[in-house]
Amino acid sequence: MSHVEISVLVDADARTVEALSQLLAQVSSSARPLDAGRVREVMQTPSTSVLVARLDGKIVGMALLLTLTTLARTTGYVEEVVVDHAARGQHVSTALMTALLDLAASKGIEFVDLTSRPARTVANGLYQSLGFKLRETNCYRHDLRQAATSLHGADLN
Ligand SMILES: CC(C)(COP(=O)(O)OP(=O)(O)OC[C@H]1O[C@@H](n2cnc3c(N)ncnc32)[C@H](O)[C@@H]1OP(=O)(O)O)[C@@H](O)C(=O)NCCC(=O)NCCS
């Protein structure tokens, strides 16, 4: 069986950008196409770590750890967890998320949060198997793309 290697992305050639792009499309249908500039920007963001999983040297999965610094505490937040279709069911995501939790602990983070739609059965099973506990909270999002349109409209009148 192939060995999974997990690492934090520190540079990205064209093949890496393409691999991340393919992965992103499998977790977000609304994501903009990924380019090298965006990958560089994310890698240069000190509060964001991009963990990648490689099987036989090829990137097959990723998970992002964001560090949120507030007055109360420093919290970890997980985004964009995905394993390529062809590599699923081999515990790649378990290895990725275990490494992510180790990285969070090494940064002094006490809590790691994430959200996952209930319909994502496998992802929810994964997180629970790793010790994540369901929290009762309301999850909100404000879409500033629409707000910008209506604000611009108001400015014009
Ligand atoms: C979710 C996802 C990352 C899992 O990747 P994976 O590498 O195939 O998962 P693993 O092989 O590591 O399985 C991890 C655990 O998930 C859980 N799991 C797997 N299949 C499951 C299923 N059908 N039902 C419930 N839990 C399941 C199990 O706990 C499993 O561990 P176990 O086999 O030891 O019991 C992958 O399916 C994926 O990329 N899905 C699309 C994107 C997505 O949903 N991302 C999460 C966004 S929140």
The ligand as a Gaussian input file, in Angstrom:
#p B3LYP/6-31G(d) Opt

LIG

0 1
 C      -14.429000      13.834000       3.256000
 C      -13.181000      13.343000       2.549000
 C      -12.087000      14.414000       2.690000
 C      -12.712000      12.044000       3.221000
 O      -11.482000      11.666000       2.627000
 P      -10.922000      10.157000       2.668000
 O       -9.438000      10.242000       2.635000
 O      -11.564000       9.363000       1.599000
 O      -11.425000       9.654000       4.072000
 P      -10.736000       8.516000       4.945000
 O      -10.423000       7.325000       4.067000
 O       -9.579000       9.136000       5.680000
 O      -11.897000       8.140000       5.954000
 C      -11.893000       8.848000       7.156000
 C      -13.075000       8.502000       8.013000
 O      -14.230000       9.081000       7.450000
 C      -15.312000       8.334000       7.938000
 N      -16.056000       7.791000       6.819000
 C      -15.574000       7.304000       5.644000
 N      -16.591000       6.889000       4.861000
 C      -17.714000       7.116000       5.582000
 C      -19.100000       6.925000       5.344000
 N      -19.526000       6.416000       4.167000
 N      -19.972000       7.285000       6.310000
 C      -19.556000       7.833000       7.473000
 N      -18.258000       8.041000       7.748000
 C      -17.370000       7.692000       6.822000
 C      -14.788000       7.204000       8.770000
 O      -14.719000       7.620000      10.115000
 C      -13.417000       7.062000       8.183000
 O      -12.532000       6.420000       9.041000
 P      -12.617000       4.795000       9.227000
 O      -12.579000       4.193000       7.843000
 O      -11.399000       4.492000      10.045000
 O      -13.906000       4.511000       9.923000
 C      -13.434000      13.040000       1.057000
 O      -14.512000      12.142000       0.969000
 C      -13.734000      14.284000       0.230000
 O      -12.818000      14.956000      -0.247000
 N      -15.038000      14.576000       0.038000
 C      -15.465000      15.746000      -0.789000
 C      -15.113000      17.072000      -0.148000
 C      -15.636000      17.208000       1.258000
 O      -16.745000      16.803000       1.584000
 N      -14.786000      17.836000       2.104000
 C      -15.157000      18.167000       3.466000
 C      -15.658000      19.561000       3.549000
 S      -16.272000      19.971000       5.161000

